[in-house]
Each structure stands twice: as C-alpha cells, then as structure tokens.
C-alpha cells in the first residue's frame, strides 16, 4: 500500500467504515482508491510520496453506440 502524509485534520465515514481520525503530519498507508476518495472529499488532504494524489482517468469508449435497431417508428406492432 502506498504511503501518504496528512496535510490537515480529517475524519469521515465511508460505507459504514470510519476513515481517520488523522492530524496534520501523520504518515498513513492507504489503498490508492481510498486515498483518491479522501482527496475528493477534502481536496489536498493527502500528499503521496511522489506528490498530490491524482485520480486515474476513466477509460473512454472505443466506439460510440449505434442506432437503436429495435426502434420502429410509425408501426403499430399490436395491430393486425
């Protein structure tokens, strides 16, 4: 797990689990996803050994979705 330095006091609950309490200057170890969550909740709260924690970019879709092939405008599917 990566190590982080706490930049200011912090305590919170996430999904029923307590995160913290930490005070300025504490050195902690957290999973990357948890550290990103803390920095979204309190920007700049945690400083990684290599600098500020940046969230990983979400992958982009490779191909845009096509048209809805099930859509049949102008037809009444219930009639005979």
C-alpha positions as CSV (number, residue, x, y, z in Angstrom):
1,X,0.0,0.0,0.0
2,X,1.3,3.5,-0.8
3,X,2.2,5.9,2.0
4,X,0.7,9.3,2.4
5,X,1.3,12.4,4.6
6,X,-1.8,14.1,6.0
7,X,-1.9,17.8,5.3
8,X,-4.7,18.7,7.7
9,X,-7.1,17.2,10.3
10,X,-9.5,14.7,8.8
11,X,-12.1,12.1,9.9
12,X,-15.1,10.7,8.0
13,X,-17.3,7.6,7.5
14,X,-17.3,5.8,4.2
15,X,-19.8,2.9,3.6
16,X,-20.1,2.5,7.4
17,X,-16.3,2.4,7.9
18,X,-14.5,5.1,9.8
19,X,-11.7,6.8,7.9
20,X,-9.3,8.6,10.2
21,X,-9.1,10.5,12.5
22,X,-5.8,11.9,11.4
23,X,-4.0,15.1,12.3
24,X,-1.6,17.1,10.3
25,X,1.8,15.4,9.8
26,X,0.6,11.8,10.3
27,X,2.1,9.3,7.9
28,X,-0.5,6.7,6.9
29,X,-0.8,3.8,4.4
30,X,-4.0,3.6,2.3
31,X,-5.1,1.9,-0.9
32,X,-5.0,4.2,-3.9
33,X,-8.8,4.2,-4.3
34,X,-9.3,5.1,-0.7
35,X,-6.8,8.0,-1.0
36,X,-8.5,9.3,-4.1
37,X,-11.8,9.2,-2.2
38,X,-10.4,11.2,0.7
39,X,-8.9,13.8,-1.7
40,X,-12.3,14.1,-3.5
41,X,-14.0,14.6,-0.1
42,X,-11.3,17.0,1.2
43,X,-9.1,18.2,-1.7
44,X,-5.4,18.3,-0.9
45,X,-5.8,16.4,2.4
46,X,-3.3,13.6,1.5
47,X,0.1,14.1,-0.1
48,X,1.7,11.0,-1.7
49,X,5.4,10.4,-1.5
50,X,5.5,11.5,-5.2
51,X,3.2,14.4,-4.8
52,X,-0.6,15.0,-4.8
53,X,-2.8,12.0,-5.5
54,X,-4.4,12.3,-8.9
55,X,-7.4,10.1,-9.7
56,X,-6.9,7.7,-12.6
57,X,-8.8,8.8,-15.8
58,X,-11.8,6.8,-16.7
59,X,-11.3,4.7,-19.9
60,X,-13.1,6.1,-22.9
61,X,-15.4,4.1,-25.0
62,X,-13.7,2.7,-28.1
63,X,-16.7,3.1,-30.4
64,X,-19.8,5.2,-30.0
65,X,-23.1,3.3,-29.6
66,X,-25.0,2.7,-32.8
67,X,-28.7,3.5,-33.5
68,X,-31.4,1.6,-31.7
69,X,-32.2,-1.2,-34.1
70,X,-35.3,-2.2,-32.1
71,X,-37.0,1.2,-32.7
72,X,-39.6,1.0,-35.4
73,X,-41.3,4.4,-35.7
74,X,-44.6,4.6,-37.5
75,X,-45.5,0.9,-37.0
76,X,-48.2,-0.4,-34.7
77,X,-46.9,-3.7,-33.5
78,X,-50.1,-4.6,-31.7
79,X,-52.5,-4.2,-34.7
80,X,-53.4,-6.9,-37.2
